[in-house]
Amino acid sequence: MIRADHADGVTTIVMSRPPVNAIDPAFVEAFNAALDAVEAARATAVVISSDQKCFSAGADLARIRGWFDGDAGTREMVAMSRRCMRCSADWSGSRR
């Protein structure tokens, strides 16, 4: 789903969740793991790319719609939003 390759101080993160890199909880966790790999490699530069037809279509709307089929829809959506915000904070370096 997400691959991190390291070479010469540069980490390239490649997103690969066909067909459009729709973001779901597993995608966020995989992206967080890639950020951990960036940190562990002590990369001086990071390139984020996609091997799909677009960079990312955004949230996996089918997944979100499914959450609201049950009583926990709002709770699931809030939890997903929090995971995305943590990932964004890690990406921007604001938690370091």
C-alpha positions as CSV (number, residue, x, y, z in Angstrom):
1,M,0.0,0.0,0.0
2,I,2.8,2.4,0.9
3,R,6.5,1.8,0.3
4,A,9.4,3.8,1.6
5,D,12.7,3.6,-0.2
6,H,15.9,5.2,1.1
7,A,19.0,6.2,-0.9
8,D,21.7,8.8,-0.3
9,G,19.8,10.6,2.4
10,V,16.6,10.8,0.4
11,T,13.5,8.8,1.3
12,T,10.9,8.3,-1.4
13,I,7.4,7.4,-0.2
14,V,5.3,5.7,-2.9
15,M,1.5,5.5,-2.3
16,S,0.0,2.5,-4.1
17,R,-3.7,1.8,-3.1
18,P,-5.5,1.2,-6.4
19,P,-7.2,2.8,-8.1
20,V,-6.9,6.3,-6.5
21,N,-5.1,6.0,-3.2
22,A,-8.3,6.6,-1.2
23,I,-7.5,7.2,2.4
24,D,-8.8,4.8,5.0
25,P,-7.5,3.8,8.5
26,A,-5.1,1.2,7.1
27,F,-3.7,3.8,4.6
28,V,-3.1,6.3,7.5
29,E,-1.4,3.6,9.6
30,A,0.8,2.6,6.6
31,F,1.7,6.3,6.0
32,N,2.6,6.7,9.6
33,A,4.9,3.7,9.4
34,A,6.5,5.3,6.3
35,L,7.1,8.4,8.3
36,D,8.7,6.4,11.1
37,A,11.0,4.9,8.4
38,V,11.9,8.4,7.3
39,E,12.8,9.3,10.8
40,A,14.8,6.1,11.4
41,A,16.7,6.6,8.1
42,R,17.5,10.2,9.2
43,A,16.5,11.4,5.7
44,T,17.5,14.9,4.7
45,A,14.8,15.0,2.0
46,V,11.5,13.2,1.4
47,V,9.7,12.7,-1.9
48,I,6.0,11.6,-1.8
49,S,4.6,10.1,-5.0
50,S,2.0,7.8,-6.3
51,D,2.0,5.0,-8.8
52,Q,-1.7,5.3,-9.4
53,K,-3.6,7.5,-11.8
54,C,-3.8,10.4,-9.3
55,F,-1.8,11.4,-6.2
56,S,-4.8,10.7,-3.9
57,A,-8.6,11.1,-4.2
58,G,-8.9,11.8,-0.5
59,A,-11.1,9.9,1.9
60,D,-12.4,6.5,1.0
61,L,-16.1,7.6,0.8
62,A,-17.4,4.0,0.5
63,R,-15.7,3.2,3.8
64,I,-17.1,6.3,5.5
65,R,-20.6,5.6,4.1
66,G,-20.4,2.1,5.6
67,W,-19.6,3.5,9.0
68,F,-22.9,5.2,9.1
69,D,-24.8,2.0,8.5
70,G,-24.4,1.3,12.2
71,D,-24.6,3.3,15.5
72,A,-20.9,4.0,15.7
73,G,-20.6,6.1,12.5
74,T,-19.9,9.4,14.1
75,R,-17.4,7.9,16.5
76,E,-15.6,6.1,13.7
77,M,-15.5,9.3,11.6
78,V,-14.1,11.3,14.5
79,A,-11.5,8.6,15.2
80,M,-10.4,8.6,11.6
81,S,-10.1,12.4,11.6
82,R,-7.9,12.3,14.6
83,R,-5.6,9.7,13.1
84,C,-5.3,11.8,9.9
85,M,-4.5,14.9,12.1
86,R,-1.8,13.0,13.9
87,C,-0.3,11.9,10.7
88,S,-0.4,15.4,9.3
89,A,1.3,16.7,12.5
90,D,4.0,14.1,12.2
91,W,4.5,14.9,8.5
92,S,4.9,18.6,9.1
93,G,7.2,18.0,12.0
94,S,5.1,19.9,14.5
95,R,5.2,17.0,17.1
96,R,9.0,17.0,17.2
